[in-house]
Amino acid sequence: MFDQLTQQFEKSFAPVNELVTVNVKAAEQLAQQQAALFTGMLNEGVAHAQKLSAQKDVSALVEAQKVYAESFQEKVIAATKEAYNVVTEAQQKSGELLKGSFVL
């Protein structure tokens, strides 16, 4: 009797465990993406500072700044899209789990 109750309890909490797994996986992916973005931007910022210090005239300085700003913008947009995809995928999986769990 106790074994049946334990099995039923574990079976009823299986969707919750799967939901936690989906959320943990999404959080790990987001953390990895943010760490990669931060590291890349930090390295590019240092390289850009070195490049700026080597410029001799204002027009070259402005052009280097423009290239850096465009690169920065592209990377932030790409990172935002990746994060959106991760969150959307986790949301879809969570919705499927909840629909399957609470069938009336």
C-alpha positions in Angstrom: 0.0 0.0 0.0 2.7 2.4 1.0 4.7 1.5 -2.2 1.7 2.3 -4.4 1.2 5.6 -2.6 4.9 6.5 -3.1 4.8 5.5 -6.8 1.6 7.6 -7.3 3.2 10.6 -5.5 6.4 10.3 -7.7 4.3 10.0 -10.8 2.3 13.1 -10.0 5.4 15.1 -9.4 7.2 14.0 -12.6 6.0 17.0 -14.6 7.2 19.3 -11.9 10.7 17.7 -12.1 10.6 18.0 -15.9 9.6 21.7 -15.6 12.5 22.4 -13.2 14.9 20.6 -15.6 13.6 22.8 -18.5 14.1 26.0 -16.5 17.5 25.0 -15.2 18.7 24.2 -18.8 17.4 27.5 -20.0 19.1 29.4 -17.2 22.4 27.6 -17.9 22.2 28.5 -21.6 21.4 32.1 -20.8 24.3 32.3 -18.4 26.7 30.8 -20.9 25.5 33.2 -23.6 25.9 36.2 -21.3 29.3 35.2 -20.2 30.4 34.7 -23.8 29.0 38.1 -24.7 30.7 39.9 -21.8 34.0 38.2 -22.5 33.8 39.1 -26.2 32.8 42.7 -25.5 35.6 43.1 -23.0 38.2 41.8 -25.3 36.9 43.9 -28.2 36.8 47.0 -25.9 40.5 46.5 -25.0 41.4 46.0 -28.7 39.4 49.1 -29.6 41.1 51.2 -27.0 44.5 50.1 -28.4 43.4 50.9 -31.9 42.2 54.3 -30.9 45.4 55.2 -29.2 47.2 54.5 -32.5 45.1 56.9 -34.5 46.8 60.1 -35.6 43.9 62.1 -37.1 40.3 62.8 -36.1 38.7 61.3 -39.2 40.4 57.9 -38.6 39.4 58.1 -34.9 35.8 58.7 -35.8 35.8 55.9 -38.4 37.3 53.5 -35.9 34.7 54.5 -33.3 31.9 54.0 -35.9 33.1 50.5 -36.8 33.3 49.6 -33.1 29.8 50.9 -32.4 28.4 49.0 -35.4 30.1 45.8 -34.3 28.9 46.3 -30.7 25.3 46.8 -31.9 25.4 43.7 -34.1 26.7 41.6 -31.2 24.1 42.9 -28.8 21.3 42.3 -31.2 22.5 38.7 -32.0 22.8 38.0 -28.2 19.3 39.3 -27.7 17.9 37.1 -30.4 19.7 34.1 -29.0 18.4 34.8 -25.5 14.9 35.3 -26.9 15.1 31.9 -28.6 16.2 30.2 -25.5 13.4 31.7 -23.4 10.8 31.0 -26.1 11.8 27.4 -26.4 11.7 27.0 -22.6 8.3 28.6 -22.5 7.0 26.3 -25.2 8.3 23.2 -23.5 6.8 24.4 -20.2 3.5 24.9 -21.8 3.5 21.5 -23.3 4.4 19.9 -19.9 1.6 21.8 -18.2 -1.0 20.9 -20.9 0.0 17.3 -20.6 -0.1 17.4 -16.8 -3.5 19.0 -16.2 -5.7 17.3 -18.8 -9.3 17.6 -17.6 
